[in-house]
């Protein structure tokens, strides 16, 4: 049976009854006893509130304080992923090495610094760069132009990026809580199928991951992962290589001990493709805030889907209809949408109609 915390009014009334019973008299509407009773009742109510707050911290949940979630997760071996900087190669035309710490900029103002300069070859020099600012904003697709801040003799000022990856924002407490709950429900087993999911999600920027036992026969485990905070959520080739190395062997974020796939097991990356579904929606009432809320609700449902699952029409309708403030809506989706084993559902463009 749940315990109901008494309201301040209830505490005041209860205190008044106790005082009157003790004094064997009816208290006047205004007086020192009334004032003292109200003050003490308010203090007792504060204690109830504090106890309620403590209850919400004992077992981490979405109602817990952010720091409580982060601290508890750390004790359980789930370390909050810090912001990381994007890094990768950039190619310049030239015949001399570019000094380390040389700074270059993108057209939108993002800055990158040279961390390693290779020997010129074939009229080009390839340098490894790192974003000056940590975070997902530093990621850059291949083919973008980066311009040297200061001229380097013998080097053309404009270079071409080869795909800068690895940039990720500080992991939010909500995502830390997700990983904590996953770990508590699926304790590390030294190479069980769920361990591969946990390992993938330890990598900066990875939000969702899946694993399949006996993916290509005995002693094989298939795994897939995506970066929900990127424009293109599918991993690049560099991401795949980095993840393969991480699964093979890495330091446990909590203990520092070497962990990874057991000997004799082959971990196979599952190349996913996105199955995009466009939607046409009309909501009543119609305004920008409600559109954002409906979009967030639908995106939340899409993120619950795994490769090969079915996009349920009823679930999309529920996501729209359950959005606070929406009284009516129309949707052009007429049936469930299936996917193959290597397809992952993704929300495409939403076309908003006018009621």
Secondary structure by P-SEA (a helix, b strand, c coil): cbbbbbcaaaaaaaaaaaaaaaaccccccccaaaaaaaaaaaaaaaaaaaaaaaaaaccccccccaaaaaaaaaaaccccccbbbbbbbbbbbccccccccbbbbcccbbbbbbcccccccccbbbbbbbbccccccccccccbbbbbcccccccccbbbbcccccccccccaaaaaaaaaaaaacccccccaaaaaaaaaacccccccccccccccccbbbbbbbbcccccccccaaaaaaaaaaaaccccccccccccccccbbbbbbbbbbbbbbbbbbbccccaaaaaaaaaaaaaaaaaccccccccaaaaaaaaaaccccccccccccbbbbbcccbbbbbcbbbbbcc
